[in-house]
Amino acid sequence: MIKNPVLTGFNPDPCIIRVGEDYYIVTSTFEWYPGVPVYHSRDLQNWQHLTNILTENTNFTGNPDSGSIWAPALSHHDGVFYLVYTDVKRSKYPFKDAHNYLVTATDIMGPWSEPIFLNSGSFDPSLFHDEDGRKWFLNVEWDYRIDGRNKSAGIVMQEYSPDDQKLIGQIYKIFNGTDLRKTEAPHIYKQNGYYYLLTAEGGTGTTHAVTVARSKELTGPYEVDPLNPMLTSAHDENLPLQKAGHGSLVCTQTGEWFMAHLCSRPVKGKYSILGRETAIQRVEWTKDGWLRLENGGNEAQVEVIAPNLPQHPFPSNQNEYDDFQNEFLHITWNTLRKAPDESWCSLTERKGCLRLKGGESIHSLNDQHLIARRQQHFSCEVETEVEFEPETFLQMAGLVLYYNTDNYVYLYLSQDEEKGKCLNIMRCVWGEFEHLDLWISIKKENSIKLKAELNEDEATFFYKADGTSWNKIDVPISISHLSDEGNGFTGNFVGLCVQDLLGTNKHADFHYFRYQGKQEGEG
């Protein structure tokens, strides 16, 4: 069986393809670096994080929260991989300052080409390779003249010339969308003499859906499935997989069809702390030529019959314990808006430690010195040991639970004029900042261990100094604000960070980082 979601924790907007016996999924990364992870499978059940595509020639400094990389689309034709993606510079209404690019490679592991600029002003691109060899670029048409917040006017398409490396010819408006509105995420597939257009509609929240339309001609007109939507959870808030939508298709070498799609598992039915994740459903083509879930209806299933393929498990590469002995950061780690480099993030300056040098504030869109990984379980523990000798309250280092610049919880070391070196908690909830009046004194020149226990929508913090047992900070902390609801498009991250608001790059040394997830039902 396929157990959904197959990609847990912040992995939205999946695009799935098959190349021979290999299956690949790419997902959105927004402001997190590196951009566009590639997940690999041989059986659609077991997946591993194989590589990342946007590791060079990308810098999203200054981009807003939930900006940067939206809805990448991967395709493969004649031995070449194509990735199209959007770099969003501004996403507030009424305009979208967004730029679409293409990169190519002959190997999924790279190297990838320099980005080729395609167009601006909209988002959610894809590339369709037609049987006659022509390539067609699709994206949302965003019309600022439309009243209200929903300014998606449908799907447009233009030919891409590989020789000229640009879009050419007429722009075709191929789909106006349905009454579900917010038409996005177009993908075209050719099957049984029809062009099938899959789109996401209804927005990315609880009314999300997959809409299917078809046409005998590539440029339309497209006829909408009479039973639309093909997939949604909008009608039942108790379904385990919520926000189902944004689908893409793949056909196995055994002739079985599946759809990867976005979903969410809200904590207590309210808070998508893990963000939007990726699930896979088994689908089929009906006698009258429409795409349906094989089990009937339009509800996403948690368990799905796997394809008739040999099971292919992978060794775990989740890196639940990192002792920072390697020369480079593990693939699990992410940074904000730009690549880590030796100027602030070093595994060599002090062997066996991760040295982070202080950057701008935790609210910065430019120069945050923070590394983090996805939270992938409803309940988990994170732990580290840090050496840090702050000289002023403007220098901070510690353990962070981070959604974005307006929503975080931060257990940090700093310096107080009266208490000296001390431990405290700051948090930002829906943009409202506060620091708790804890000021726990810590001896100078001592390392300290920090731990957080996350349990659904609550977190509990602990510290250990001088070889003592764990000391519980007996202040209950809600983390319900570290969720997609009203915030953006990512999900909670857990990690390490250092700030030096004096600009002197005061460093902290982290000895290890441990992430231990608990499966549902575990104590």
N, C-alpha and C positions, 0 to 999 in steps of 0.2 A: 504494500500500500504506500501511496504518497501521503505523508502527514503534513498538513498545512498549519502555519506557513512554512515554506521550504527555506526561506531566507528571513530569519527573525531579527527584530530590531531594525529601525531606520533603513529600509531598502525599498523605496517607492518607485512607481513608474517603470515597471520592468519591461524590457524588450528582449525577447527570446529568439534565438536562431539555432539551426543545426548545420554543422559542417561535417559531413561524413558520419562518424559515430559519436562525435562530440557535440554537446549542447552548451550554449553560452547564454548567460543573462547579464545585461548591464542595467544599472539603476541610477537614479538621480543622486547627486551629492550636495547640491546647493553650495553653501559657503565653505564646506569642508574640503580639505586637501589631503591626499590626492583626489583628483576628479575621476568619476566613472569607474567603479570597481567592475571587474569581470569575474563572474562566478561560472564554474565549469562542472559539468555532470556527464555521466555516460548512461544513466538510467532514469533520470528525472526525479529520483528519490534522494540521492546523496549528492551534496553540492560542496565545493570548496572555493574559497576566495583565491583565485589563481593569480591575478595581477591587477594593475590599475592602468588606465589608458592615458589620462591627462596628468602627466608627471613633469612635463617640460613645457616651456612656452606659455605657461599659464600663471597669472597673478591676479587675484581678485581683490586686492587691497582696496578698501573703501566701499566695496559692494555691500548692499544692505543685508540684514538677516533674511534668510530664505531667498536670497538672490543667487546670482552666479549660475551654476549648472542645473538646468531644467531638462528633464525628459530626454535623455540621449537615446538615439535609435541606432542599433547595430544591424548591418546587413553584410552579405557576402556574395560576390559574383565574380566568376572567371578567375578564381584564385586570389582575389583582393577583398580585404575587410574594409568596410566603409562605416565611419561613425559620424553622425550629424548631431549637433547639440546646440543649446542656447546658452549664452552668457547674459544674464539679466542684471543690468545696472540699476534699474529702478522698476518697481512693480506696483507702486501705488497708483490708484486711479487718478486721472483718466487715461494716462498714457503708459505704454510699456517701452522703456528704453532697453531694448533687447537685441542682441546680435547673434546671428546663426552662422555656424562654422562647420567645415568638413575636414576630417583627418582620415588618412588611409594607411594600411599596412598589409604586407603579404603574409605576416605571421601575427597571430593574436597576441603574442608576447612582445611585439614591436620589432624594430623601431617604428614609431608612427610619424607620419609626415608633419610638416609645418601646417598649422591651421589655414584653411582656405576660407576667406570670407564669402558668404553667400548672400545674405540680405539682413535687414533690420526691421524692427518695429513689431515683431510678433514672436511666437514661441512654439514649442512642441513640434519640431521638424521630424520628418522621416524621408527615406529615399527608396523609391520603388524601381526595380530593375525589370523592365518589360521584356517579353519574349523576343521582340524585334531588336533588342540591344539598346534601346533608348532608356535614359534614366530620368526619373521625375521626382522633383522635390516638393514635398507637401508641408504646409504649416497652417496654423490658425490665422484667420483674418481678424485682426483687432481693430475695431472701428470706434474711435473716441467720441463720435457724434451720437451714438446710441444712448438713450436715456438710461439712468440707473447704473448700478455697478457692473452688471453683466454686459460687457461690450464685445463678446465673442460673436462674430457675424458669420461663422461657418469655416469651411476649409477651402484653401486655394492651392493651386498646383502650377509649377513651372518646370520646363525642361532644364536639366543640368547637362552641360557639355564637358566631358572629361578632357577633351583636347584644349578647350579654352579655359578650363577650370573656373567656370562661372555659370550663372543662370542665364538662359537665352530664351527668346521668343515670347509668346503671349502668356499672360497669367490667366489661368482658368479658375473660375469660381465653380467648384464641383459639388458643394454640399452646403445647404443652409442650416442644417441641424434640425432637431425636432423640438417639440414642446418641452422636453426636458431641459433644453437650453445649456449654455456654457459648453459648447461643442469644442473639444480639444483632442489631442493625442491621435492624429490620423495614422492609420496603417492600411496599405492596399495589398491584397492577395489575389492571385488569379487561380480560379478553380472552376472546372466544368463549364468553360465558356463564359463565365462571369468574372467581372472585377468586383471584389468584395471590399468595402470600406468599413473598417472598424474605427470607431471613435469613442472617446470618453465623454460623457455628458453628466449634467446634474451637479457639477462642482466636485471638489475633492473631499467633501464632508460626508454626512450620513445619507445624502441623496445621490451619491455617486453611482454611475452605471456604465455599462458597455452597450453601445448602439451599433447595429449592423445594418448596412445598406448595400445594394448591389446594382450593377449596370452592365449591359453588353458592351458599352463603349467606355473607355478609360475616362473621358472627360464628362461623362454623365449623359442624361440625368440619372441620379441614383434613387432607387426605390427602397424605402425603409421596410425592414422586417415587420410584418403585420402583428407579431407578438412582442414587439420591442417594449422594454429593454431585454436584451439577451441575458444580461447578468446584472444583479443589483441586490442590495440588502436594505433598501430604503423603506420597505414595507414592514419590517420586523426588527425592532430595536433589540430583541433578545437573541438574534442569530449570533453565533460565536465569532464569525468573521463579518465585521462591519465595513462600511465604506467601499464595498467591492466595486471595482471599475478599472479603467485604464488597462485594457487587455492587448495582448499580442499572441499570434498563433505560431505553432510549430507542428510539423508532421514528422513522425519517427520513420526510421528506415524500414519499420514493419508496417507502415501505412496507417498508424494510429495518430489521431489529432488531439492536441492539448493546447490549452490557453494559459499563459502566465498573466497574472493580474495583481493589482494593488488591493490590499485589505488592511484592516486595523482590528486590534483586540483591546478595546477600551477597558481599563481597570474600573471595576464597580460599574461598568456600563457607561462611564462618563469620560475618563481621562486616557487618551492614547499616549501614555508615557513612553512606550516602546516605539512610537512613531508609526508610520505606515510601512507595511511589510509586503512580502511577495508570496503569493500562493499559486498553485497550479490546479487547473480543472481539466477533466477529460471531456472532450466535445466531439460532436459528430455532425455530418451533413445529412439532412433529411432528404426524402425522395423528391420533395418540391424545391430543393436547393437552398435551404436555410441552415444556418449554424445554430446548434442547440447544445446545451449541457446534456451529456449522455444519460444522466440519471433523471432527466426531466426537470421542468420548472426553470427558475432563474436564480436559485440560491446557491451561493458558494458553499462547498462541502469541506469539512475538516479532513476527512479521509477519502481518498480517491484511488481507484484501482490503477496500479502502475502499468506502464507499457510492458509488452512481452519482450523484455530485454534482460540480459544477465545483470544481476546486482553488481554495483561497482562502488563499494565504500572507499573513502579516502582517509588517510591518517589525519588526525585533528591538527589544524593549524590555527586554533583560536588563541593560543598563547595566553593561557589563564594565569601563568606566573612568568613574569619577565624580570630576570636578575640583571639586565642591562650589560651583559657580557659580550654582546655582539657588536660588530663595527657599525651596523646600520639599524635604524628603528625597524621593528617587526611590522609586517604588513597590516596588523590589527590597528596600529596607531594612526591617528589623524591630527591635522593641525588646522588652524583657521585661516583661510583665504590665501595662504602662500606656503611654500615649501619650508620645512625646517632646514636650517643650515648651521654650520659650526660657529657662526657669530653669536648664536643664542641657545642652541640645542646641540650638546656635544656628548658623545659616548667615549671620547678619547682623552679629554682634558684630565679626567680623573678615572682611571681604569676601574671598571666594576660599578660605576655610578652613571646615572643620567644627570648631567649638569645643565640646568636651565638658568639663563640669565634674565633678569627682570626686564619686562617690556612695559607697554602702556597698560592702562587700566583694563579691568575685565569687561568694561563697556566699549572698548575700542573696536572700531571697524578697520583698523589699519595695521597695528603692530602688537597683536596679542601673542604672548609667549606661553602657549598652552598646548599640551598634547592630550588626546582623549581617545576613548574607544566607545563603540556603541553599547548601550545597555540592551541585552538580548533576553533577559529573563525578568519576570514580574518580581521575583525576589532574588537578591544577590548580595554578596559582600565584596567590598573593595578595600584594599589596604595598601599602605606604603610606609616607608621610613625615610625621614628627611633630615638633613643637616642644613641649618639656616641661621645666620646671625644678623638679624636686621638691626640697623642703627637708628631707624626713625619709623614712625607710623606710616610713612609713605612707601615702605618696603614690605611686601607680603609674599608668602609662599604657602602652598598646601594642597589639599585634596578638594576637588570641585565636582559638583553635579551640575551639568550645564546644558541648557536648551538653547538659549541665545542671550544677547546682551541685556535683554529685559527680564530674563527668567533664569535664575540659577540659585544654588545654595553652596556656600564656600566655607569650609573649615580651614582656617588660615593662621599662620604664625606671623606676628608683627612685633613692633616695639611700642610700648606705652611710656609716657614721661614719668608716671608714678609706679606702675607695675613692672616696668622693665620688659624683658622678653615674655610674650604671653600668647595664649591661644584664644581665638574667638571665632564666631560664626557671623558672616554677613550673608544677606540674601536679597534678591530682587524678585518681587512678585507682581507680574503684570505691569512692570515698569516702576513700581514703588520700592525704593531702596531702604534697607534698615540694617544696622549691625546690632547683634544681641549684646546685652551688657554682661558678658561672661568674664572676660579678661583673666583667664586662668594662667597663673604665673608658671613659667618654664625656666629651668636653670640654663644659663648661658653655656655654650660650648658642649651641649649635649644633643645627640640626635633624638628624635621623637617619632614614635609610630602613630599613625593616624588610621582610623578605620570608619567605614560607614556601612551600616546594614540597611538595605533598601527592601521594603516589604510593601508591594503594591503602591499605594499613594502616600506612604510615610517613610521617613528616614530617621535612623538613630545613629549618633556619632560617638566614637570612643577615642581615647588616646592612651598611650603607654610611654612612660619615661623612666629612666634609671632602672630598667629591668623589672619594674613592678608589673602587677597584673593590669588588665585593661580597666580603665576608668571610664564609666559611662557618663556622657553629658546628658543629664536628665531633663532635656528640653525636647519635647516632641516636635518634629519638623514635618510639615506637610510638603509633599512634592507634587501635588496635583497640578501645580502651575507649570511643571516641566513636561508639558504635553502639547499635542497639536491643536487642541481646541482653542481657537482664538489667537494662536501664537504664530503659526507658520507651517512649515512642511517637513520638519526634520524628525525630532525625537530626542530623548535624553541621552547624553553622553556622560561618562565618568572619566576623570583624569587628573592631571597634575598641571599646576601653573605657577608662575612667578611674576610679580609686578614690582617695578621700581619707578615710582613717579618722579623721582629726582633726576632720572636719566643717567644714573651711574652704572647701570647693568649689574646690580648686586645679584650674586648667584646663589642658588640652592642646589644641593646634591641629593638626589633620590637614589636609595639603595636597591629598591625593588618595587614592583607593582603587582598586586594579586587581584584577580577577578574570579570570583567563584559564584557561578549561577546555580540556582536551585530549581529543579524541575517541579512542576505542579504536584502538590501533595506531599512534598518533602518538608520535614521540620526545619 
